[in-house]
Amino acid sequence: MCEGTARYHARRFISMKRRCVQQGDLIAGKEVAAIFRVTLMHDIIMRMTDEDLIAFALSLPETTEGSHFGTRDFRIRGKIFTTLPGADFCVVKLTPDQQQMALTIMPQHVEAAPGGWGLKGSTRLFHHAADHETIKTLVRRAWRNVAPKSMILPED
């Protein structure tokens, strides 16, 4: 477990323990630790891997995988909608308004890409820390932003 992840889970454990004490629950520290371990295992099992993200992106209609300056990317009719530049995050192509909404709703899972790309809506998505539905929603949105208007996803 990396240092950042360990700190995150330690804060969750302390918060959970504090909440039990504030609510007057008579839960022993060992029981809180057991509950925490179960939620931690659930979190670890539910995290999206790079392979899951790749499989999902490629499942969208007419998506192809390519490479842009050595970075893995996913395209619809030659236009990039998602890239995998690093092991910790992917970048999705949102509009500036969509980016602001994502930053407001889930600041712990997204951040604007640095520089001019970020100003235009390119958004880093920390897919290892976010839940599957959040990731799928943002990747679908990026796909829709780039895809021709005549194309629709099956769930539209």
Disulfide bonds with the S-S distance in Angstrom:
none
